[in-house]
């Protein structure tokens, strides 16, 4: 999930040499909407000269002002970033100047990637009197993140503060906060997987009388201006809204109903514009830049390198949108080439009933000069040459588009993609894995094209890092959820383990199910604890095909094309 927002902290300096805890706590409370000052906070905390304050007083103070505090020791920057990315300030004890006592400050943002984090700190007692904030790299921060006690050190203490009681006295429930954020993450991830260009417009995270609000913008070039808004009210109820411009299209009430909102987004394949000007309005790609992109691709750059080069051409685009942009450009090229290919297909010579009309083509009728030549021969030759040049150009562009349209693979990272996004080489890899995996148990798919057409989505992974697919899981969408149709690997232990773990991971989620043989069913049930659907009536409704039920083994026999009668077990958690 993209970062919602950094904590809305207004840095201030402490007015005494003993009030760093009170001042940092005051900044945190202000950030979550509690109006208070250093003196009011210190009346509760009770910091004194040469005494300071303890975490117990900070926890009590947070409760006093209607907030909830979470103290973790030892914490990590990954954990702190998860808090600040949701707009929640984090109080820390550390020793930036190497003194005999610890110092309290407030983290309001953590940027960068793990291993190269940059910590943004509001320090109420900076040595430089003209500054109130620090930016500290990950290694330096960890070296200073401790609190001295008489006989030992307290490592990496962190205290997060959030609202519990709103200004009008309403309770903000905490029990489903994680579920709510997780649901939003899942929806945002789904939006990306559906092929939409998701641009970071503005994330907001605020509390008021009705609860917590999150807003996420979705840009769909060539289709419309769509936005998704999520809210959690004071009673803990979650709501999702889909807007087109200012018009409300759909409301989903309850966290469990959030996935339904995806069904009301427009189809990116049916409505996406096939011309570049529509793209220019969003990411400002000119025809000249498109030519440069094609030339760069011919230079043998990887997909990620090409994405970075494209992003560098577009100064108004944020770095975290690089891969989205290249996907959009490549999809646009593919759409245009497909459209041109369809338009430029020359029809075969028609057979007219009128003999004179037919003679226009075979050189025997009215208007013909005989010997198969039209009387306007020079004009026809010019048109033919023009069509030939156009055909060559279209073929070149089509080949270029095919070269560019390749699913980007990273080592040991599963990637979800529709079949059309794989290039010819990757499709061949998928077919080879399918042939290897199912040759002994029986294949029911006759060709590579049929494999690509039978399933909606493929999960693929490169286990060894050689930019080749080593395992895959494919599924199709039904009224009962997502049905896994095929799984396969390259036969290596690494590929097989990756395949099994991914299949089990999906089948443990609600809305995923599959038909498997007895051997695989035992493996999934005993070692991976995947659910086995044992209700005959339920199985018959889900399968909706003739079958013979085995009450003892809770399985069934049905006929599969190309394989005959096979024994199957229904596993997973289908939507009922």
Secondary structure, DSSP 4 states (H G I P E B T S, - for coil): ----B---------SSTT-HHHHHHHHHHHHTT----HHHHHHHH--BTTTB--HHHHHHHHHHTTEEEEEESS--HHHHHHHHTBT--EEEEE-TT--SS-EEEEEEEEES-TTS-EEEEE-TT-SSTT--EEEEEHHHHHHH-EEE-SSSEEES-EEEEEESB-TTS-B---TTHHHHHHHHHHHHHHHHHTT---------EEEETTEEEEEEEEEETTTEEEEEEEEEETTS-EEEEEEETTEEEEEEESGGGGGGGGGGSPPHHHHS--SHHHHHHHH---HHHHHHHHHHHHTT--HHHHHHHHHHH-TTS-GGGHHHHHHHHHHHHHHHHHHHHHHTPPPPPP--SSHHHHHHHHT-STTB-STT-BTTHHHHHHHHHHHHHHHHHHHHHHHHHHHH-----BBTB-EEEEGGGS-HHHHHHHHHHHHHHHTTT-----SHHHHHHS-SEEEEEBSSSSSS--EEEEEEEETTEEEEEEEEE-SSHHHHHHHHHHHHHHHTSBTEEEEE-HHHHHHHHHTS---B---HHHHHHHH-S--EEETTTTEEEEEETTTEEEEEEEEEE---
